Amino acid sequence: MPIVVHAVAGASKRLLVGSSLSKSSNIAGLEPSGRRLFLWRPLTSFLSLSGYAMILVFLPVHVLVHRYYPTLRTSSISSVGPSSLDYEFVKYGLYTWPWRSWFFYVSIVGSVALHIADGTALIWNTWFKKSNGWGKLSRKTRRVISFGGIVVPVLSGLVVMVREPPFIMSFLASRFRAAFMQSFVFRV
């Protein structure tokens, strides 16, 4: 739910600030004093692109496959339920569709990490301009820290998990497969 609030707030701010910006500034985006307004962020900034990729592509696939499809009451899935949705569900996807699963896990974790690296710098520079800290670091340094603090632990956990032998009961394997097959990503 917080990610939905964040996405809606970001899109609303873009729409509202964009319309008020055009009313209070001249065509070049300058205030009457000649100072440039920095409220409007381009749609193609790395912060925007990583956020849109996460919200529009990777997150919907992840939520549908891992939360919604397993709860369907169709005969092939029979509502797998939360008690059966453990690491074995993730391992089943990694074993059965390794390239697609790894692509989506790396993509969602990577886009989140890059969005956090650039977004926290923006927040830091907006609210804590006078203090030294995160916003003063170079973009490369912020990304390396974000990569080391987010991407490495999550993906190393997936590596450890996929190295374990699967312990899936046969009746659950068929339900897991049916849940994954609901998504166009795993049917292709």
OpenMM code with the backbone's topology and positions (N, CA, C; nanometers):
from openmm import Vec3, app, unit

residues = "MET PRO ILE VAL VAL HIS ALA VAL ALA GLY ALA SER LYS ARG LEU LEU VAL GLY SER SER LEU SER LYS SER SER ASN ILE ALA GLY LEU GLU PRO SER GLY ARG ARG LEU PHE LEU TRP ARG PRO LEU THR SER PHE LEU SER LEU SER GLY TYR ALA MET ILE LEU VAL PHE LEU PRO VAL HIS VAL LEU VAL HIS ARG TYR TYR PRO THR LEU ARG THR SER SER ILE SER SER VAL GLY PRO SER SER LEU ASP TYR GLU PHE VAL LYS TYR GLY LEU TYR THR TRP PRO TRP ARG SER TRP PHE PHE TYR VAL SER ILE VAL GLY SER VAL ALA LEU HIS ILE ALA ASP GLY THR ALA LEU ILE TRP ASN THR TRP PHE LYS LYS SER ASN GLY TRP GLY LYS LEU SER ARG LYS THR ARG ARG VAL ILE SER PHE GLY GLY ILE VAL VAL PRO VAL LEU SER GLY LEU VAL VAL MET VAL ARG GLU PRO PRO PHE ILE MET SER PHE LEU ALA SER ARG PHE ARG ALA ALA PHE MET GLN SER PHE VAL PHE ARG VAL".split()
positions = [
    Vec3(0.0805, -0.1202, 0.0000),
    Vec3(0.0000, 0.0000, 0.0000),
    Vec3(0.0858, 0.1281, 0.0000),
    Vec3(0.1946, 0.1352, 0.0781),
    Vec3(0.2759, 0.2571, 0.0747),
    Vec3(0.3328, 0.2865, -0.0636),
    Vec3(0.3658, 0.1824, -0.1398),
    Vec3(0.4213, 0.2069, -0.2730),
    Vec3(0.3150, 0.2670, -0.3655),
    Vec3(0.1896, 0.2291, -0.3459),
    Vec3(0.0805, 0.2865, -0.4252),
    Vec3(0.0630, 0.4338, -0.3891),
    Vec3(0.0680, 0.4646, -0.2597),
    Vec3(0.0579, 0.6042, -0.2155),
    Vec3(0.1728, 0.6856, -0.2731),
    Vec3(0.2928, 0.6293, -0.2703),
    Vec3(0.4103, 0.6979, -0.3243),
    Vec3(0.3936, 0.7253, -0.4742),
    Vec3(0.3468, 0.6259, -0.5491),
    Vec3(0.3290, 0.6428, -0.6932),
    Vec3(0.2206, 0.7455, -0.7250),
    Vec3(0.1086, 0.7390, -0.6539),
    Vec3(-0.0002, 0.8340, -0.6770),
    Vec3(0.0432, 0.9753, -0.6386),
    Vec3(0.1143, 0.9886, -0.5267),
    Vec3(0.1619, 1.1202, -0.4843),
    Vec3(0.2604, 1.1770, -0.5855),
    Vec3(0.3502, 1.0938, -0.6366),
    Vec3(0.4471, 1.1401, -0.7357),
    Vec3(0.3802, 1.1849, -0.8644),
    Vec3(0.2850, 1.1051, -0.9130),
    Vec3(0.2139, 1.1414, -1.0360),
    Vec3(0.1287, 1.2661, -1.0152),
    Vec3(0.0633, 1.2765, -0.8989),
    Vec3(-0.0189, 1.3946, -0.8692),
    Vec3(0.0675, 1.5197, -0.8613),
    Vec3(0.1805, 1.5082, -0.7945),
    Vec3(0.2706, 1.6231, -0.7835),
    Vec3(0.3182, 1.6664, -0.9214),
    Vec3(0.3503, 1.5695, -1.0060),
    Vec3(0.3955, 1.6021, -1.1414),
    Vec3(0.2866, 1.6779, -1.2176),
    Vec3(0.1623, 1.6341, -1.2038),
    Vec3(0.0516, 1.7003, -1.2735),
    Vec3(0.0220, 1.8379, -1.2141),
    Vec3(0.0140, 1.8471, -1.0808),
    Vec3(-0.0220, 1.9724, -1.0153),
    Vec3(0.0893, 2.0764, -1.0237),
    Vec3(0.2129, 2.0349, -0.9989),
    Vec3(0.3242, 2.1293, -1.0048),
    Vec3(0.3477, 2.1734, -1.1481),
    Vec3(0.3294, 2.0811, -1.2418),
    Vec3(0.3474, 2.1173, -1.3821),
    Vec3(0.2492, 2.2235, -1.4264),
    Vec3(0.1232, 2.2130, -1.3821),
    Vec3(0.0239, 2.3115, -1.4234),
    Vec3(0.0461, 2.4448, -1.3522),
    Vec3(0.0852, 2.4446, -1.2244),
    Vec3(0.1091, 2.5710, -1.1558),
    Vec3(0.2393, 2.6344, -1.2009),
    Vec3(0.3349, 2.5517, -1.2434),
    Vec3(0.4620, 2.6027, -1.2929),
    Vec3(0.4413, 2.6836, -1.4201),
    Vec3(0.3557, 2.6330, -1.5092),
    Vec3(0.3349, 2.7028, -1.6349),
    Vec3(0.2602, 2.8348, -1.6141),
    Vec3(0.1803, 2.8467, -1.5078),
    Vec3(0.1065, 2.9701, -1.4831),
    Vec3(0.1953, 3.0783, -1.4210),
    Vec3(0.2917, 3.0374, -1.3346),
    Vec3(0.3696, 3.1368, -1.2611),
    Vec3(0.5046, 3.1689, -1.3256),
    Vec3(0.5399, 3.1009, -1.4319),
    Vec3(0.6708, 3.1260, -1.4921),
    Vec3(0.6545, 3.1563, -1.6399),
    Vec3(0.7626, 3.2056, -1.6982),
    Vec3(0.7575, 3.2321, -1.8413),
    Vec3(0.7823, 3.1030, -1.9183),
    Vec3(0.7908, 3.1108, -2.0485),
    Vec3(0.7993, 2.9919, -2.1322),
    Vec3(0.9278, 2.9131, -2.1100),
    Vec3(1.0342, 2.9758, -2.0647),
    Vec3(1.1615, 2.9070, -2.0406),
    Vec3(1.1664, 2.8417, -1.9035),
    Vec3(1.0594, 2.8541, -1.8234),
    Vec3(1.0582, 2.7948, -1.6905),
    Vec3(1.1340, 2.8787, -1.5898),
    Vec3(1.1444, 3.0090, -1.6154),
    Vec3(1.2165, 3.0976, -1.5243),
    Vec3(1.1184, 3.1830, -1.4463),
    Vec3(1.1509, 3.2114, -1.3208),
    Vec3(1.0730, 3.3050, -1.2405),
    Vec3(1.0984, 3.4455, -1.2941),
    Vec3(1.0143, 3.5418, -1.2574),
    Vec3(1.0389, 3.6789, -1.3019),
    Vec3(1.1780, 3.7298, -1.2613),
    Vec3(1.2360, 3.6776, -1.1528),
    Vec3(1.3693, 3.7220, -1.1104),
    Vec3(1.4796, 3.6601, -1.1950),
    Vec3(1.4456, 3.5661, -1.2843),
    Vec3(1.5450, 3.5030, -1.3695),
    Vec3(1.5975, 3.3716, -1.3143),
    Vec3(1.5558, 3.3345, -1.1946),
    Vec3(1.5991, 3.2088, -1.1340),
    Vec3(1.5219, 3.0930, -1.1963),
    Vec3(1.5918, 2.9825, -1.2231),
    Vec3(1.5258, 2.8654, -1.2805),
    Vec3(1.4483, 2.7915, -1.1720),
    Vec3(1.3295, 2.7451, -1.2078),
    Vec3(1.2479, 2.6662, -1.1159),
    Vec3(1.2868, 2.5189, -1.1285),
    Vec3(1.3125, 2.4521, -1.0178),
    Vec3(1.3530, 2.3127, -1.0204),
    Vec3(1.2442, 2.2199, -0.9693),
    Vec3(1.1205, 2.2648, -0.9688),
    Vec3(1.0122, 2.1808, -0.9202),
    Vec3(0.9752, 2.0724, -1.0207),
    Vec3(0.9909, 2.1004, -1.1465),
    Vec3(0.9498, 2.0083, -1.2507),
    Vec3(1.0656, 1.9177, -1.2885),
    Vec3(1.0464, 1.7880, -1.2794),
    Vec3(1.1480, 1.6898, -1.3166),
    Vec3(1.1103, 1.6327, -1.4528),
    Vec3(1.2077, 1.6135, -1.5399),
    Vec3(1.1755, 1.5577, -1.6715),
    Vec3(1.1267, 1.4135, -1.6601),
    Vec3(1.0401, 1.3738, -1.7519),
    Vec3(0.9868, 1.2377, -1.7524),
    Vec3(1.0953, 1.1338, -1.7803),
    Vec3(1.2033, 1.1759, -1.8402),
    Vec3(1.3082, 1.0821, -1.8782),
    Vec3(1.4262, 1.0814, -1.7813),
    Vec3(1.4115, 1.1391, -1.6634),
    Vec3(1.5206, 1.1310, -1.5665),
    Vec3(1.5332, 0.9861, -1.5201),
    Vec3(1.6501, 0.9500, -1.4734),
    Vec3(1.6719, 0.8128, -1.4300),
    Vec3(1.5810, 0.7781, -1.3132),
    Vec3(1.5561, 0.8746, -1.2269),
    Vec3(1.4654, 0.8543, -1.1145),
    Vec3(1.3252, 0.8197, -1.1651),
    Vec3(1.2773, 0.8931, -1.2625),
    Vec3(1.1444, 0.8674, -1.3196),
    Vec3(1.1391, 0.7341, -1.3926),
    Vec3(1.2392, 0.7069, -1.4749),
    Vec3(1.2391, 0.5834, -1.5531),
    Vec3(1.2443, 0.4590, -1.4644),
    Vec3(1.3274, 0.4628, -1.3595),
    Vec3(1.3338, 0.3466, -1.2705),
    Vec3(1.2022, 0.3291, -1.1942),
    Vec3(1.1401, 0.4388, -1.1552),
    Vec3(1.0109, 0.4306, -1.0864),
    Vec3(0.9006, 0.3788, -1.1768),
    Vec3(0.8944, 0.4296, -1.2991),
    Vec3(0.7904, 0.3842, -1.3916),
    Vec3(0.8101, 0.2387, -1.4305),
    Vec3(0.9339, 0.1963, -1.4510),
    Vec3(0.9599, 0.0555, -1.4848),
    Vec3(0.9138, -0.0346, -1.3718),
    Vec3(0.9434, 0.0077, -1.2500),
    Vec3(0.9052, -0.0729, -1.1345),
    Vec3(0.7530, -0.0786, -1.1205),
    Vec3(0.6875, 0.0360, -1.1251),
    Vec3(0.5429, 0.0429, -1.1011),
    Vec3(0.4607, -0.0138, -1.2167),
    Vec3(0.5023, 0.0107, -1.3397),
    Vec3(0.4203, -0.0292, -1.4542),
    Vec3(0.4510, -0.1683, -1.5086),
    Vec3(0.5723, -0.2206, -1.4850),
    Vec3(0.6095, -0.3492, -1.5437),
    Vec3(0.6368, -0.4546, -1.4374),
    Vec3(0.7390, -0.4327, -1.3571),
    Vec3(0.7881, -0.5391, -1.2690),
    Vec3(0.6977, -0.5650, -1.1489),
    Vec3(0.6512, -0.4607, -1.0839),
    Vec3(0.5672, -0.4800, -0.9653),
    Vec3(0.4336, -0.5472, -0.9965),
    Vec3(0.3623, -0.5077, -1.1042),
    Vec3(0.2362, -0.5780, -1.1336),
    Vec3(0.2557, -0.7277, -1.1590),
    Vec3(0.3600, -0.7632, -1.2338),
    Vec3(0.3855, -0.9054, -1.2593),
    Vec3(0.4151, -0.9759, -1.1277),
    Vec3(0.4971, -0.9153, -1.0438),
    Vec3(0.5344, -0.9763, -0.9162),
    Vec3(0.4125, -0.9950, -0.8251),
    Vec3(0.3323, -0.8922, -0.8111),
    Vec3(0.2154, -0.8999, -0.7229),
    Vec3(0.1135, -1.0008, -0.7760),
    Vec3(0.0903, -1.0000, -0.9047),
    Vec3(-0.0053, -1.0961, -0.9609),
    Vec3(0.0418, -1.2399, -0.9407),
    Vec3(0.1687, -1.2667, -0.9720),
    Vec3(0.2188, -1.4036, -0.9650),
    Vec3(0.2335, -1.4516, -0.8213),
    Vec3(0.2818, -1.3657, -0.7325),
    Vec3(0.3117, -1.4100, -0.5962),
    Vec3(0.1992, -1.3872, -0.4958),
    Vec3(0.1031, -1.3041, -0.5281),
    Vec3(-0.0034, -1.2756, -0.4314),
    Vec3(-0.1432, -1.3085, -0.4836),
    Vec3(-0.1728, -1.2668, -0.6063),
    Vec3(-0.3104, -1.2793, -0.6550),
    Vec3(-0.3406, -1.4170, -0.7149),
    Vec3(-0.2613, -1.4605, -0.8124),
    Vec3(-0.2906, -1.5864, -0.8810),
    Vec3(-0.2957, -1.7075, -0.7874),
    Vec3(-0.2076, -1.7174, -0.6874),
    Vec3(-0.2177, -1.8340, -0.5982),
    Vec3(-0.3466, -1.8385, -0.5156),
    Vec3(-0.4174, -1.7275, -0.5047),
    Vec3(-0.5418, -1.7273, -0.4261),
    Vec3(-0.6660, -1.7557, -0.5099),
    Vec3(-0.6488, -1.7738, -0.6404),
    Vec3(-0.7643, -1.8022, -0.7259),
    Vec3(-0.8242, -1.9372, -0.6891),
    Vec3(-0.9543, -1.9453, -0.6993),
    Vec3(-1.0241, -2.0680, -0.6612),
    Vec3(-1.0567, -2.1563, -0.7819),
    Vec3(-0.9785, -2.1435, -0.8875),
    Vec3(-0.9990, -2.2314, -1.0022),
    Vec3(-0.9576, -2.3726, -0.9641),
    Vec3(-1.0082, -2.4699, -1.0379),
    Vec3(-0.9822, -2.6097, -1.0015),
    Vec3(-0.8345, -2.6462, -1.0090),
    Vec3(-0.7602, -2.5863, -1.1007),
    Vec3(-0.6188, -2.6213, -1.1140),
    Vec3(-0.5330, -2.5622, -1.0022),
    Vec3(-0.5748, -2.4490, -0.9470),
    Vec3(-0.4974, -2.3842, -0.8400),
    Vec3(-0.5549, -2.4198, -0.7037),
    Vec3(-0.6846, -2.4242, -0.6918),
    Vec3(-0.7550, -2.4548, -0.5670),
    Vec3(-0.7097, -2.3677, -0.4514),
    Vec3(-0.6889, -2.2427, -0.4767),
    Vec3(-0.6519, -2.1470, -0.3734),
    Vec3(-0.5376, -2.1995, -0.2864),
    Vec3(-0.4163, -2.1913, -0.3409),
    Vec3(-0.2981, -2.2431, -0.2720),
    Vec3(-0.2932, -2.1927, -0.1289),
    Vec3(-0.3181, -2.0676, -0.1071),
    Vec3(-0.3278, -2.0131, 0.0273),
    Vec3(-0.1947, -1.9729, 0.0876),
    Vec3(-0.1998, -1.8851, 0.1865),
    Vec3(-0.0779, -1.8302, 0.2459),
    Vec3(0.0073, -1.9336, 0.3190),
    Vec3(-0.0546, -2.0355, 0.3757),
    Vec3(0.0249, -2.1343, 0.4494),
    Vec3(0.1124, -2.2176, 0.3565),
    Vec3(0.0753, -2.2301, 0.2315),
    Vec3(0.1550, -2.3068, 0.1351),
    Vec3(0.2474, -2.2191, 0.0531),
    Vec3(0.2284, -2.0888, 0.0599),
    Vec3(0.3144, -1.9979, -0.0168),
    Vec3(0.4370, -1.9624, 0.0664),
    Vec3(0.5384, -2.0431, 0.0537),
    Vec3(0.6625, -2.0168, 0.1243),
    Vec3(0.7748, -2.0068, 0.0212),
    Vec3(0.8952, -2.0307, 0.0633),
    Vec3(1.0088, -2.0214, -0.0280),
    Vec3(1.0025, -2.1250, -0.1389),
    Vec3(0.9298, -2.2318, -0.1169),
    Vec3(0.9191, -2.3356, -0.2197),
    Vec3(0.8487, -2.2820, -0.3448),
    Vec3(0.7563, -2.1906, -0.3274),
    Vec3(0.6885, -2.1295, -0.4419),
    Vec3(0.7891, -2.0516, -0.5266),
    Vec3(0.8735, -1.9735, -0.4598),
    Vec3(0.9767, -1.8963, -0.5307),
    Vec3(1.0771, -1.9910, -0.5951),
    Vec3(1.1200, -2.0942, -0.5216),
    Vec3(1.2150, -2.1914, -0.5767),
    Vec3(1.1566, -2.2633, -0.6977),
    Vec3(1.0273, -2.2928, -0.6919),
    Vec3(0.9637, -2.3594, -0.8061),
    Vec3(0.9756, -2.2719, -0.9314),
    Vec3(0.9487, -2.1435, -0.9161),
    Vec3(0.9620, -2.0529, -1.0304),
    Vec3(1.1051, -2.0420, -1.0802),
    Vec3(1.2008, -2.0369, -0.9872),
    Vec3(1.3417, -2.0271, -1.0259),
    Vec3(1.3915, -2.1548, -1.0932),
    Vec3(1.3426, -2.2714, -1.0505),
    Vec3(1.3829, -2.3973, -1.1123),
    Vec3(1.3154, -2.4200, -1.2469),
    Vec3(1.1889, -2.3835, -1.2565),
    Vec3(1.1115, -2.4137, -1.3762),
    Vec3(1.1359, -2.3130, -1.4884),
    Vec3(1.1429, -2.1859, -1.4557),
    Vec3(1.1662, -2.0796, -1.5542),
    Vec3(1.2854, -1.9954, -1.5086),
    Vec3(1.4055, -2.0496, -1.5126),
    Vec3(1.5197, -1.9790, -1.4524),
    Vec3(1.5496, -1.8432, -1.5160),
    Vec3(1.5529, -1.8352, -1.6469),
    Vec3(1.5895, -1.7083, -1.7110),
    Vec3(1.4856, -1.6001, -1.6850),
    Vec3(1.3602, -1.6324, -1.7002),
    Vec3(1.2550, -1.5331, -1.6769),
    Vec3(1.2475, -1.4912, -1.5309),
    Vec3(1.2554, -1.5891, -1.4411),
    Vec3(1.2465, -1.5571, -1.2984),
    Vec3(1.3622, -1.4702, -1.2547),
    Vec3(1.4839, -1.5104, -1.2939),
    Vec3(1.6004, -1.4296, -1.2554),
    Vec3(1.5922, -1.2908, -1.3165),
    Vec3(1.5482, -1.2792, -1.4411),
    Vec3(1.5346, -1.1470, -1.5045),
    Vec3(1.4398, -1.0586, -1.4238),
    Vec3(1.3245, -1.1126, -1.3848),
    Vec3(1.2285, -1.0309, -1.3109),
    Vec3(1.2756, -0.9978, -1.1698),
    Vec3(1.3387, -1.0922, -1.1005),
    Vec3(1.3889, -1.0625, -0.9661),
    Vec3(1.5009, -0.9585, -0.9710),
    Vec3(1.5954, -0.9759, -1.0633),
    Vec3(1.7051, -0.8785, -1.0756),
    Vec3(1.6503, -0.7422, -1.1166),
    Vec3(1.5536, -0.7406, -1.2074),
    Vec3(1.4973, -0.6139, -1.2550),
    Vec3(1.4214, -0.5393, -1.1467),
    Vec3(1.3378, -0.6086, -1.0707),
    Vec3(1.2600, -0.5388, -0.9682),
    Vec3(1.3509, -0.4908, -0.8558),
    Vec3(1.4449, -0.5731, -0.8123),
    Vec3(1.5353, -0.5322, -0.7050),
    Vec3(1.6280, -0.4209, -0.7536),
    Vec3(1.6772, -0.4328, -0.8762),
    Vec3(1.7652, -0.3291, -0.9317),
    Vec3(1.6955, -0.1960, -0.9502),
    Vec3(1.5736, -0.1981, -1.0020),
    Vec3(1.5023, -0.0715, -1.0217),
    Vec3(1.4673, -0.0070, -0.8886),
    Vec3(1.4350, -0.0877, -0.7876),
    Vec3(1.4087, -0.0323, -0.6548),
    Vec3(1.5357, 0.0315, -0.5986),
    Vec3(1.6487, -0.0383, -0.6096),
    Vec3(1.7748, 0.0136, -0.5560),
    Vec3(1.8166, 0.1427, -0.6255),
    Vec3(1.8049, 0.1476, -0.7568),
    Vec3(1.8429, 0.2694, -0.8299),
    Vec3(1.7476, 0.3840, -0.7989),
    Vec3(1.6206, 0.3537, -0.7840),
    Vec3(1.5220, 0.4568, -0.7503),
    Vec3(1.5500, 0.5126, -0.6109),
    Vec3(1.5841, 0.4252, -0.5177),
    Vec3(1.6174, 0.4699, -0.3827),
    Vec3(1.7430, 0.5551, -0.3828),
    Vec3(1.8451, 0.5143, -0.4576),
    Vec3(1.9718, 0.5890, -0.4612),
    Vec3(1.9510, 0.7315, -0.5109),
    Vec3(1.8772, 0.7480, -0.6199),
    Vec3(1.8544, 0.8825, -0.6738),
    Vec3(1.7479, 0.9584, -0.5948),
    Vec3(1.6464, 0.8882, -0.5469),
    Vec3(1.5383, 0.9540, -0.4730),
    Vec3(1.5821, 1.0075, -0.3377),
    Vec3(1.6651, 0.9313, -0.2666),
    Vec3(1.7117, 0.9806, -0.1368),
    Vec3(1.8031, 1.1008, -0.1530),
    Vec3(1.8800, 1.1056, -0.2610),
    Vec3(1.9629, 1.2244, -0.2858),
    Vec3(1.8749, 1.3464, -0.3112),
    Vec3(1.7682, 1.3279, -0.3848),
    Vec3(1.6748, 1.4372, -0.4104),
    Vec3(1.6106, 1.4855, -0.2807),
    Vec3(1.5662, 1.3915, -0.1979),
    Vec3(1.5061, 1.4287, -0.0694),
    Vec3(1.6086, 1.4974, 0.0198),
    Vec3(1.7287, 1.4420, 0.0268),
    Vec3(1.8342, 1.4991, 0.1101),
    Vec3(1.8667, 1.6424, 0.0665),
    Vec3(1.8811, 1.6630, -0.0642),
    Vec3(1.9140, 1.7966, -0.1142),
    Vec3(1.7986, 1.8948, -0.0978),
    Vec3(1.6769, 1.8456, -0.0918),
    Vec3(1.5613, 1.9326, -0.0736),
    Vec3(1.5453, 1.9747, 0.0717),
    Vec3(1.5595, 1.8810, 0.1635),
    Vec3(1.5295, 1.9083, 0.3035),
    Vec3(1.6519, 1.9350, 0.3906),
    Vec3(1.7672, 1.8870, 0.3522),
    Vec3(1.8868, 1.9019, 0.4353),
    Vec3(2.0012, 1.9633, 0.3550),
    Vec3(1.9755, 2.0706, 0.2853),
    Vec3(2.0728, 2.1316, 0.1949),
    Vec3(2.2035, 2.1685, 0.2637),
    Vec3(2.1951, 2.2180, 0.3854),
    Vec3(2.3139, 2.2712, 0.4506),
    Vec3(2.4001, 2.1634, 0.5151),
    Vec3(2.3477, 2.0440, 0.5334),
    Vec3(2.4263, 1.9404, 0.6001),
    Vec3(2.5002, 1.8548, 0.4974),
    Vec3(2.6124, 1.8025, 0.5393),
    Vec3(2.6852, 1.7088, 0.4546),
    Vec3(2.6235, 1.5717, 0.4722),
    Vec3(2.6185, 1.4958, 0.3672),
    Vec3(2.5598, 1.3631, 0.3805),
    Vec3(2.5323, 1.3009, 0.2465),
    Vec3(2.4257, 1.2245, 0.2423),
    Vec3(2.3899, 1.1449, 0.1265),
    Vec3(2.3837, 1.2269, -0.0021),
    Vec3(2.3281, 1.3457, 0.0035),
    Vec3(2.3128, 1.4281, -0.1161),
    Vec3(2.4433, 1.4803, -0.1715),
    Vec3(2.5465, 1.4844, -0.0905),
    Vec3(2.6767, 1.5343, -0.1355),
    Vec3(2.7602, 1.4263, -0.2027),
    Vec3(2.7200, 1.3012, -0.1893),
    Vec3(2.7932, 1.1914, -0.2516),
    Vec3(2.7695, 1.1927, -0.4022),
    Vec3(2.8654, 1.1423, -0.4778),
    Vec3(2.8473, 1.1356, -0.6227),
    Vec3(2.7404, 1.0311, -0.6550),
    Vec3(2.6832, 1.0417, -0.7717),
    Vec3(2.5788, 0.9477, -0.8139),
    Vec3(2.6331, 0.8053, -0.8162),
    Vec3(2.7550, 0.7893, -0.8635),
    Vec3(2.8166, 0.6566, -0.8691),
    Vec3(2.8319, 0.5981, -0.7283),
    Vec3(2.8768, 0.6784, -0.6327),
    Vec3(2.8938, 0.6319, -0.4953),
    Vec3(2.7604, 0.5927, -0.4346),
    Vec3(2.6567, 0.6737, -0.4562),
    Vec3(2.5238, 0.6409, -0.4045),
    Vec3(2.4732, 0.5093, -0.4617),
    Vec3(2.4967, 0.4871, -0.5904),
    Vec3(2.4505, 0.3641, -0.6542),
    Vec3(2.5280, 0.2427, -0.6037),
    Vec3(2.6565, 0.2598, -0.5809),
    Vec3(2.7365, 0.1489, -0.5274),
    Vec3(2.6887, 0.1129, -0.3869),
    Vec3(2.6617, 0.2132, -0.3041),
    Vec3(2.6112, 0.1885, -0.1689),
    Vec3(2.4750, 0.1207, -0.1755),
    Vec3(2.3875, 0.1687, -0.2626),
    Vec3(2.2546, 0.1099, -0.2777),
    Vec3(2.2651, -0.0332, -0.3296),
    Vec3(2.3528, -0.0552, -0.4244),
    Vec3(2.3736, -0.1890, -0.4795),
    Vec3(2.4220, -0.2842, -0.3708),
    Vec3(2.5205, -0.2392, -0.2943),
    Vec3(2.5755, -0.3231, -0.1881),
    Vec3(2.4795, -0.3459, -0.0730),
    Vec3(2.3930, -0.2494, -0.0457),
    Vec3(2.3015, -0.2610, 0.0675),
    Vec3(2.1681, -0.3246, 0.0359),
    Vec3(2.1281, -0.3244, -0.0918),
    Vec3(1.9965, -0.3774, -0.1290),
    Vec3(2.0081, -0.4962, -0.2245),
    Vec3(2.0750, -0.4755, -0.3363),
    Vec3(2.0778, -0.5767, -0.4418),
    Vec3(2.1558, -0.7009, -0.3987),
    Vec3(2.2745, -0.6821, -0.3435),
    Vec3(2.3578, -0.7969, -0.3057),
    Vec3(2.2896, -0.8858, -0.2013),
    Vec3(2.2363, -0.8301, -0.0914),
    Vec3(2.1721, -0.9201, 0.0063),
    Vec3(2.0496, -0.9937, -0.0480),
    Vec3(1.9664, -0.9247, -0.1234),
    Vec3(1.8443, -0.9896, -0.1732),
    Vec3(1.8779, -1.0983, -0.2745),
    Vec3(1.9627, -1.0659, -0.3707),
    Vec3(1.9945, -1.1649, -0.4734),
    Vec3(2.0810, -1.2782, -0.4196),
    Vec3(2.1659, -1.2499, -0.3204),
    Vec3(2.2422, -1.3600, -0.2606),
    Vec3(2.1491, -1.4531, -0.1838),
    Vec3(2.0429, -1.4003, -0.1260),
    Vec3(1.9421, -1.4853, -0.0630),
    Vec3(1.8741, -1.5762, -0.1646),
    Vec3(1.8460, -1.5226, -0.2842),
    Vec3(1.7873, -1.6054, -0.3893),
    Vec3(1.8848, -1.7132, -0.4366),
    Vec3(2.0138, -1.6789, -0.4446),
    Vec3(2.1149, -1.7771, -0.4848),
    Vec3(2.1211, -1.8908, -0.3833),
    Vec3(2.1223, -1.8567, -0.2549),
    Vec3(2.1245, -1.9592, -0.1500),
    Vec3(1.9993, -2.0458, -0.1586),
    Vec3(1.8861, -1.9815, -0.1823),
    Vec3(1.7595, -2.0539, -0.1892),
    Vec3(1.7564, -2.1502, -0.3081),
    Vec3(1.8064, -2.1076, -0.4218),
    Vec3(1.7998, -2.1922, -0.5411),
    Vec3(1.9012, -2.3066, -0.5347),
    Vec3(2.0012, -2.2947, -0.4504),
    Vec3(2.0983, -2.4038, -0.4334),
    Vec3(2.0439, -2.5164, -0.3456),
    Vec3(1.9390, -2.4889, -0.2704),
    Vec3(1.8763, -2.5930, -0.1896),
    Vec3(1.7940, -2.6836, -0.2802),
    Vec3(1.7867, -2.8108, -0.2493),
    Vec3(1.6995, -2.8976, -0.3298),
    Vec3(1.5526, -2.8629, -0.3039),
    Vec3(1.4698, -2.8764, -0.4058),
    Vec3(1.3278, -2.8449, -0.3856),
    Vec3(1.2599, -2.9498, -0.2970),
    Vec3(1.1739, -2.9023, -0.2092),
    Vec3(1.0961, -2.9886, -0.1206),
    Vec3(0.9471, -2.9628, -0.1425),
    Vec3(0.9035, -2.9780, -0.2654),
    Vec3(0.7657, -2.9470, -0.3007),
    Vec3(0.6861, -3.0765, -0.3102),
    Vec3(0.5734, -3.0795, -0.2412),
    Vec3(0.4848, -3.1955, -0.2528),
    Vec3(0.4224, -3.1951, -0.3922),
    Vec3(0.3997, -3.3114, -0.4466),
    Vec3(0.3555, -3.3213, -0.5860),
    Vec3(0.2233, -3.2495, -0.6107),
    Vec3(0.1305, -3.2572, -0.5158),
    Vec3(0.0024, -3.1894, -0.5377),
    Vec3(0.0207, -3.0373, -0.5352),
    Vec3(0.1190, -2.9864, -0.4589),
    Vec3(0.1451, -2.8427, -0.4591),
    Vec3(0.2185, -2.7992, -0.5855),
    Vec3(0.3040, -2.8840, -0.6394),
    Vec3(0.3777, -2.8493, -0.7620),
    Vec3(0.2814, -2.8211, -0.8767),
    Vec3(0.1791, -2.9025, -0.8897),
    Vec3(0.0818, -2.8790, -0.9978),
    Vec3(0.0039, -2.7493, -0.9732),
    Vec3(-0.0260, -2.7178, -0.8481),
    Vec3(-0.0950, -2.5914, -0.8176),
    Vec3(-0.0024, -2.4719, -0.8419),
    Vec3(0.1243, -2.4859, -0.8019),
    Vec3(0.2214, -2.3785, -0.8260),
    Vec3(0.2322, -2.3509, -0.9756),
    Vec3(0.2432, -2.4587, -1.0541),
    Vec3(0.2551, -2.4427, -1.1991),
    Vec3(0.1320, -2.3712, -1.2553),
    Vec3(0.0148, -2.4101, -1.2103),
    Vec3(-0.1086, -2.3463, -1.2583),
    Vec3(-0.1125, -2.1984, -1.2202),
    Vec3(-0.0628, -2.1649, -1.1014),
    Vec3(-0.0599, -2.0247, -1.0595),
    Vec3(0.0368, -1.9446, -1.1455),
    Vec3(0.1544, -1.9981, -1.1714),
    Vec3(0.2509, -1.9292, -1.2570),
    Vec3(0.1983, -1.9152, -1.3993),
    Vec3(0.1298, -2.0170, -1.4481),
    Vec3(0.0818, -2.0156, -1.5863),
    Vec3(-0.0325, -1.9155, -1.6090),
    Vec3(-0.0877, -1.8596, -1.5033),
    Vec3(-0.1888, -1.7549, -1.5186),
    Vec3(-0.1279, -1.6294, -1.5799),
    Vec3(0.0009, -1.6084, -1.5582),
    Vec3(0.0697, -1.4895, -1.6081),
    Vec3(0.1209, -1.5126, -1.7498),
    Vec3(0.1045, -1.4146, -1.8374),
    Vec3(0.1539, -1.4245, -1.9742),
    Vec3(0.3049, -1.4399, -1.9787),
    Vec3(0.3737, -1.3900, -1.8755),
    Vec3(0.5199, -1.3958, -1.8709),
    Vec3(0.5686, -1.5401, -1.8678),
    Vec3(0.4982, -1.6274, -1.7983),
    Vec3(0.5423, -1.7653, -1.7838),
    Vec3(0.4760, -1.8593, -1.8842),
    Vec3(0.3796, -1.8099, -1.9603),
    Vec3(0.3172, -1.8913, -2.0651),
    Vec3(0.3941, -1.8851, -2.1944),
    Vec3(0.4696, -1.7780, -2.2150),
    Vec3(0.5429, -1.7578, -2.3402),
    Vec3(0.6564, -1.8551, -2.3515),
] * unit.nanometer
topology = app.Topology()
chain = topology.addChain("A")
for resn in residues:
    res = topology.addResidue(resn, chain)
    for name in ("N", "CA", "C"):
        topology.addAtom(name, app.Element.getBySymbol(name[0]), res)
